[in-house]
């Protein structure tokens, strides 16, 4: 009985500690450039993630025009850039290495 109990607990622990990865956050970063184009807004930052971004030494990211909150994100991003405010952005992790991976949200700090 004791062995069966331990086996059940081990199984629960194993299943509860899966390898699902959360979308990574950048930490506080400065926006160093913005580049609006037909597919959305590309921006570079002081944050580097070469596992997801292959351009500009891992510092290039984007907001896709297909994002449901695109206008709000872009206007806030431009405001942060013009006022030299730092942002903490969340990168969609369900994408492979590419030049400018998309973000899905960010926080601007005063």
N, C-alpha and C positions, 0 to 999 in steps of 0.2 A: 504494500500500500504506500509506504514511504517513497519507494522508487518511482511509482506511478505519479505521485504528487510532484516530485522533483522534475519528472519529465514534462508534465503539464506546465509547470512554472517556467522551465527552460524554453519551451515552445512559445509561450506567451511573450517572454522577454525577447526571444529571437525575432518574432514577428513584429513586435513593437519598436524595434530598433532598426528599421529598414534603412536603405541607402538613399531615400528620396532627398534630393537637394533643393534647397530653397533658392529663390532668386537672389543673387548677390546685391548688396548695397555698396555704394562707392565709398562711403564715409565723406566727410566734408571736403569738397573740392572746388577749385576756382574754374570758371568757364574761361577758356583762353581764346576761343574764336567760335563764330557761328556762320553757317553756310546754308541759307535757304535754297531749296531746289524743288523740282517738280514732284518728287516723291516724299518730301517732308522737310524737316529741319535737321541738319547735321551740326554737331558741335564737338569741340575738343575741350578737354579738361586737364587738370593737373593729376587726376586719378588715372592709373594705368591698370588694364586688365588684358594681358596678351593671350589669355585663354579664350577670350570671346572676340576681341577687336584686333584685327591684323593690320590696321593702318595707323600711321602716325605713332608708332611704338606702343600701340594698345590704348591710345588716348582718344580715339574718335568713336562717337556714339550718335544715335539719331532718334528722333521722334517721328514715327511713321504717319503719313497723312491719313492712313486708314484708322488710326487710333480714335476711338469714339469721343475723346475729350481733347482732340488735337488743338483746337483754337486756344483753349485755356492753357494747356501746357506750353504752347509756343509763346503766347503773350507773356506768361510768367517767366519763362526761360529768358526771353529777350530783356525783360525787366531786371532779372538777376544779373545778366551780362552787363547791361548798361550801368547798373548801380554797383558793380563789383561785389555782389553778394555771393557767398558760397552756397553750394547746393549739395544735397545728399540724394543720389538717384538710385533707382532700382532697375536692374537690367533683367530683361526677359532671359531666363537661363535655358529655355527650351529651344535654343538656336545654336547652330554650329558656328565655328570660327568663321568670321566674315569681316569685311572692312569696317563696317559701321553697324554694330548690333543695336537693336532697338531697346529703348527704355520704356517702362510703363507708368512710372510716377516719380516724383521727386519732392524734396522738401527744401524750401529756401529759408535761410536763417538770416536774421537781421544783424 
